């Protein structure tokens, strides 16, 4: 295979050349691709993902410990906000490695949600590859540049808090009422159903959320509601 795109990506986006470029290739190889190319491709990225996840958690924990003097429960919530699938998936999109990810034909045509999870998994695998090839300090710098910089935004938006509890607190404070959730629609086959849920305060629809379960859609609606209420607070 032509390794040039992977070498160019490492140099331009990561700022260094891999000693073993096959680590980066493996980090961007999904299990489905290996299953589709049995015999010619032997390793997918799940072992590197396992390693990268551990490095990401350590670096994030160390950063929070050194910079924030908060109780364990809050520190745990802050770390969860930093390393959740959406955060690291977005970081992967910003890096732009999606064209280099090796997937089966079926996965290439999969849902946007499935691709987001794959991109997030690849990000952790890339961390694992950097750690093995360049060492802990290089992996820590990579995480700091692409993940830890999001901390200020997370704190500013309050996105580290449980969105359903937070929107309830804001709704009671501003409107004097407790929000409720109503399912607005259900679409798609049973194995890939999409739910749309509305967040209501009194008889007013305040926000909507979409997800692949009612719980997921409620959480998304709550996140939107939190942003709405925080804007109202800021305008006062």
VOGU-3710 file (C-alpha; in Angstrom, 3 decimals, decimal comma):
1> xxxxxxxxxx> 0,000/0,000/0,000  1,029/3,622/-0,513  2,138/5,023/2,843  2,732/8,541/1,513  -0,650/9,979/2,675  -0,038/8,694/6,199  3,487/10,097/6,299  2,280/13,453/5,013  -0,537/13,517/7,553  1,887/12,810/10,412
11> xxxxxxxxxx> 4,279/15,519/9,292  1,660/18,179/8,514  -0,946/17,529/11,222  1,016/15,879/14,022  4,289/17,731/13,521  6,636/14,754/13,399  7,543/11,681/11,371  6,717/8,234/12,746  9,641/5,887/13,251  7,189/3,077/12,445
21> xxxxxxxxxx> 4,470/4,451/10,169  2,624/1,132/10,343  1,479/2,135/13,839  -0,433/5,098/12,407  -1,875/2,931/9,621  -3,075/0,411/12,204  -4,520/3,184/14,370  -6,723/4,184/11,437  -7,757/0,637/10,500  -11,226/-0,452/11,620
31> xxxxxxxxxx> -12,058/-4,060/12,468  -14,492/-4,206/9,537  -11,658/-3,538/7,072  -9,634/-6,439/8,455  -12,673/-8,726/8,211  -13,174/-7,659/4,603  -9,493/-8,193/3,715  -8,748/-11,411/5,553  -5,265/-12,630/4,830  -3,859/-9,365/3,459
41> xxxxxxxxxx> -4,562/-7,204/6,547  -4,066/-8,728/9,967  -4,390/-6,038/12,612  -7,084/-3,477/13,437  -6,924/-0,571/15,866  -8,647/-1,926/18,960  -5,469/-2,745/20,901  -4,064/0,715/20,185  -7,411/2,209/21,164  -7,212/0,380/24,503
51> xxxxxxxxxx> -3,739/1,800/25,127  -4,616/5,293/23,944  -7,698/5,408/26,170  -5,502/4,712/29,204  -2,973/7,396/28,223  -5,771/9,905/27,577  -7,293/9,239/30,986  -3,929/9,581/32,752  -2,995/12,834/30,998  -6,454/14,312/31,604
61> xxxxxxxxxx> -6,439/13,277/35,257  -2,958/14,712/35,807  -3,980/17,993/34,136  -7,094/18,344/36,277  -5,290/17,457/39,496  -2,597/20,062/38,885  -4,930/22,851/37,773  -8,216/22,460/39,670  -8,719/22,037/43,400  -12,148/20,408/43,305
71> xxxxxxxxxx> -13,799/17,416/45,016  -13,350/14,006/43,393  -16,900/13,934/42,031  -16,481/17,222/40,164  -13,038/16,213/38,884  -14,523/12,975/37,562  -17,298/14,889/35,792  -14,789/17,327/34,278  -12,667/14,460/32,992  -15,717/12,721/31,533
81> xxxxxxxxxx> -16,596/15,909/29,653  -13,072/16,141/28,256  -12,858/12,573/27,001  -16,446/11,811/25,982  -17,018/10,448/22,481  -18,325/13,769/21,142  -15,231/15,675/22,322  -12,642/13,314/20,917  -14,702/12,676/17,784  -14,755/16,426/17,122
91> xxxxxxxxxx> -10,999/16,549/17,696  -10,600/13,799/15,100  -12,692/15,745/12,593  -10,537/18,821/13,197  -7,402/16,786/12,502  -8,937/15,612/9,236  -7,839/11,981/9,219  -11,222/10,618/8,146  -10,110/10,040/4,500  -7,266/7,852/5,818
101> xxxxxxxxxx> -9,488/5,621/7,969  -9,736/2,139/6,466  -13,304/0,818/6,640  -15,329/-1,918/5,007  -17,725/-0,865/2,250  -20,623/-1,437/4,624  -19,200/0,833/7,341  -18,437/3,555/4,795  -22,162/3,704/4,088  -23,143/3,544/7,746
111> xxxxxxxxxx> -24,944/6,174/9,796  -23,361/9,461/10,797  -23,571/8,388/14,435  -21,606/5,205/13,705  -18,929/7,180/11,836  -18,612/9,605/14,758  -17,948/6,701/17,119  -15,363/5,266/14,717  -13,576/8,631/14,462  -13,475/8,882/18,252
121> xxxxxxxxxx> -12,084/5,361/18,553  -9,446/6,209/15,954  -8,420/9,286/17,946  -7,689/7,129/20,969  -5,821/4,660/18,769  -3,707/7,501/17,330  -2,807/8,474/20,911  -1,706/4,888/21,487  0,372/4,932/18,309  2,049/8,216/19,262
131> xxxxxxxxxx> 2,780/6,899/22,748  4,448/3,756/21,399  6,369/5,528/18,650  7,300/8,862/20,241  6,880/8,356/23,975  4,700/9,713/26,766  5,713/13,381/26,450  4,734/13,503/22,766  1,399/11,843/23,544  0,797/14,314/26,380
141> xxxxxxxxxx> 1,536/17,285/24,098  -0,839/15,902/21,459  -3,626/15,505/24,021  -2,974/18,967/25,453  -3,185/20,551/22,009  -6,343/18,806/20,870  -8,288/17,924/24,052  -7,168/19,844/27,118  -7,593/23,187/25,331  -11,343/22,539/25,419
151> xxxxxxxxxx> -11,440/22,865/29,213  -12,232/26,584/29,276  -15,170/26,081/26,908  -16,459/23,157/28,964  -16,361/25,267/32,109  -17,902/28,281/30,392  -20,788/26,258/28,945  -21,252/24,117/32,034  -21,238/21,053/29,766  -19,424/19,001/32,423
161> xxxxxxxxxx> -22,601/18,926/34,480  -25,355/16,370/33,966  -27,502/18,241/31,415  -30,865/16,969/32,682  -30,144/17,983/36,268  -28,657/21,289/35,154  -31,563/22,277/32,885  -33,985/21,432/35,695  -32,065/23,719/38,038  -32,060/26,545/35,467
171> xxxxxxxxxx> -35,735/26,108/34,575  -36,760/26,238/38,225  -34,586/29,294/38,781  -35,716/31,277/35,728  -39,259/30,019/35,013  -40,173/28,657/38,422  -41,213/25,290/36,920  -39,789/21,810/36,443  -39,228/20,743/32,800  -40,746/17,590/31,330
181> xxxxxxxxxx> -39,929/15,587/28,190  -42,332/14,446/25,485  -41,503/12,224/22,530  -42,333/14,134/19,343  -41,543/11,453/16,760  -39,996/8,020/16,128  -38,486/7,141/12,767  -36,533/4,294/11,195  -36,329/0,515/11,622  -36,152/-1,041/15,075
191> xxxxxxxxxx> -32,391/-1,651/14,843  -31,660/1,984/13,887  -34,542/4,025/15,259  -34,284/7,777/15,732  -36,258/9,591/18,417  -37,074/13,290/18,584  -37,895/14,573/22,053  -39,169/17,966/23,182  -38,229/19,708/26,419  -41,297/21,507/27,772
201> xxxxxxxxxx> -41,578/24,004/30,607  -45,261/24,457/31,308  -46,894/24,353/27,889  -43,911/25,910/26,109  -41,530/23,888/23,950  -38,099/25,123/25,000  -35,769/22,760/23,125  -35,657/19,580/21,050  -33,152/16,746/20,857  -32,590/13,784/18,567
211> xxxxxxxxxx> -31,028/10,452/19,496  -31,049/6,722/18,924  -32,844/6,168/22,220  -35,346/8,258/24,162  -32,750/8,752/26,871  -30,180/9,991/24,364  -32,717/12,357/22,780  -33,739/13,692/26,211  -30,105/14,349/27,098  -29,558/16,220/23,836
221> xxxxxxxxxx> -32,717/18,281/24,401  -31,464/19,096/27,890  -28,093/20,252/26,484  -29,880/22,566/24,058  -32,081/23,800/26,889  -29,062/24,551/29,063  -27,531/26,701/26,312  -30,827/28,545/25,886  -31,205/29,282/29,593  -27,565/30,335/29,967
231> xxxxxx> -28,045/32,863/27,163  -31,090/34,219/28,994  -29,029/34,498/32,178  -26,211/36,283/30,350  -28,691/38,762/28,891  -29,947/39,832/32,272
//
